[in-house]
Amino acid sequence: MMAGPVLLIGHSGMLGSRFAGDINADQVVNLPREALDVTRPRHLIDSVVGTSASVIINCAAHTNVEEAESDRAAAFSTNAILPGLLGQAARESNALLVHFSSTGCYGQNGADGLAPHSDFAGLNPTTVHHKSKAAGEVSVREAGCRHLILRLGWLYGGSAAHRKNFVWARITEARNKTEMASDPYQYGSPTNVDDVVKQTMALIEAGMTGTFNCVASGAVSRFDYVHHILKSAQLFPRLLPQRFQRKAPVSPNEAAINEKLDLLGLNKMPSWDVALSAYVTSLLAEEGQGR
């Protein structure tokens, strides 16, 4: 159990809503959107400090990778400027800032082929989105606050009703099609948001700070990811391999390993396939109960 108030930024999103459900409701503090206006930096910092939060969990993010290519300002405002201001507030109030980055930040870093990226690998992001996420990490560190930065990848989870539920969208698509397509050339580490919350809470309780990968174990292509979703749901449309055409030059390898968590004996993340099968089962059960 964390002592003191917990300020949850981005509490309505996929990640934030899971934290909201896991933390004692009496501890959670939220701020109105206008208090987080980055064009009023001193007001933002004072608003955060005024909550007297002992922990600030930043789940706010600009997540549209394609849109970021044509709207750099929106991506950097949320993903780079906001974390830095939260970091300044955390420093002034001696709070811990928990911030989430992306394994996509590794980009083309010279890693061997499609080998998953270690926490110790350098960053060389290839998209505006991932450049903004990498800049956010720098902003947090430069703020000089106590911080915990977790790099996530291919995050899924939450209710089937969530508009960005990738897994449920594939199940729905498979029920309405005899043929589907997915990219066999893009690799990552599908990770359940519930597991991220559990791992994060464990690290906070252990008093850990620093930067860590936080993904389910194992690397898989987008094609095999979708195939496993459908298999777990007992749906068998024809699945065709097809390269995904996109504006953003996303690296073909966003997979990672939790090397630092392993070395510290703190890795609680399950294998991607076991976690995904369990999640699909929970979605189908949710549907059967009428959501």
Secondary structure, 3 states (H helix, E strand, C coil): CCCCCEEEECCCCHHHHHHHHHCCCCCEECCCHHHHCCCCHHHHHHHHHCCCCCEEEECCCCCCHHHHCCCHHHHHHHHHHHHHHHHHHHHHHCCEEEEEEEHHHHCCCCCCCCCCECCCCCCCCCCHHHHHHHHHHHHHHHHCCEEEEEEECCEECCCCCCCCCHHHHHHHHHHHCCEEEECCCCEECCEEHHHHHHHHHHHHHCCCCEEEECCCECCEEHHHHHHHHHHHCCCCCEEEECCCCCCCCCCCECCECCHHHHHCCCCCCCEHHHHHHHHHHHHHHHHHCCC
